[in-house]
């Protein structure tokens, strides 16, 4: 079974960006929107990781159904 390190890396990087963005925004109260951009980027990375994982699960489900289909046809005969 393939380890899902890409999704884990995206989640960890997303969390790190959100934390850094929040810290920058709280510590630096100027009109600089860097903190908000980092928070947004972190959320976007997490969503991309979720989509990649959902695609992986969907592909596995389709493979499982494709393998079960011939077995059901043999059982019906």
C-alpha positions as CSV (number, residue, x, y, z in Angstrom):
1,X,0.0,0.0,0.0
2,X,1.3,3.4,-1.0
3,X,2.0,5.8,1.8
4,X,0.0,9.0,1.4
5,X,2.9,11.4,2.1
6,X,1.8,14.1,-0.4
7,X,-1.4,14.7,1.5
8,X,0.3,14.7,4.8
9,X,2.9,17.1,3.6
10,X,0.2,19.5,2.3
11,X,-1.7,19.3,5.6
12,X,1.4,20.0,7.6
13,X,2.5,22.9,5.4
14,X,-1.0,24.3,5.4
15,X,-1.1,24.2,9.2
16,X,2.3,25.8,9.4
17,X,1.2,28.6,7.0
18,X,-2.0,29.3,9.0
19,X,-0.1,29.5,12.3
20,X,2.6,31.7,10.9
21,X,0.1,33.9,9.2
22,X,-2.0,34.3,12.4
23,X,1.2,35.1,14.4
24,X,2.3,37.7,11.9
25,X,-1.1,39.2,11.8
26,X,-1.4,39.4,15.6
27,X,2.2,40.7,16.2
28,X,2.3,43.2,13.3
29,X,-0.8,45.4,13.3
30,X,0.2,47.4,10.3
31,X,-1.7,47.5,7.0
32,X,0.4,44.7,5.7
33,X,-1.8,41.8,4.6
34,X,1.0,39.2,4.6
35,X,-0.5,37.4,7.5
36,X,-3.9,37.1,5.9
37,X,-2.3,35.9,2.7
38,X,-0.4,33.2,4.6
39,X,-3.6,32.1,6.3
40,X,-5.4,31.9,3.0
41,X,-2.5,30.0,1.4
42,X,-2.6,27.5,4.3
43,X,-6.3,26.9,3.9
44,X,-5.9,26.4,0.1
45,X,-3.1,23.9,0.6
46,X,-5.3,21.9,3.0
47,X,-8.2,21.9,0.5
48,X,-5.8,20.7,-2.2
49,X,-4.7,17.9,0.1
50,X,-8.3,16.9,0.8
51,X,-9.1,16.8,-3.0
52,X,-6.1,14.7,-3.7
53,X,-7.0,12.2,-1.0
54,X,-10.7,12.1,-2.2
55,X,-9.4,11.3,-5.7
56,X,-7.3,8.5,-4.3
57,X,-10.2,7.0,-2.4
58,X,-12.5,7.3,-5.4
59,X,-9.9,5.5,-7.6
60,X,-9.6,2.7,-5.1
61,X,-13.4,2.3,-4.8
62,X,-13.7,2.1,-8.6
63,X,-10.9,-0.5,-8.8
64,X,-12.7,-2.6,-6.1
65,X,-16.0,-2.4,-7.9
66,X,-14.3,-3.4,-11.2
67,X,-12.8,-6.5,-9.5
68,X,-16.1,-7.5,-7.9
69,X,-18.1,-7.2,-11.1
70,X,-16.7,-10.3,-12.8
71,X,-17.0,-12.3,-9.6
72,X,-20.7,-11.4,-9.3
73,X,-21.2,-12.5,-13.0
74,X,-19.7,-15.8,-12.3
75,X,-21.8,-16.3,-9.2
76,X,-25.0,-15.5,-11.1
77,X,-24.3,-18.2,-13.7
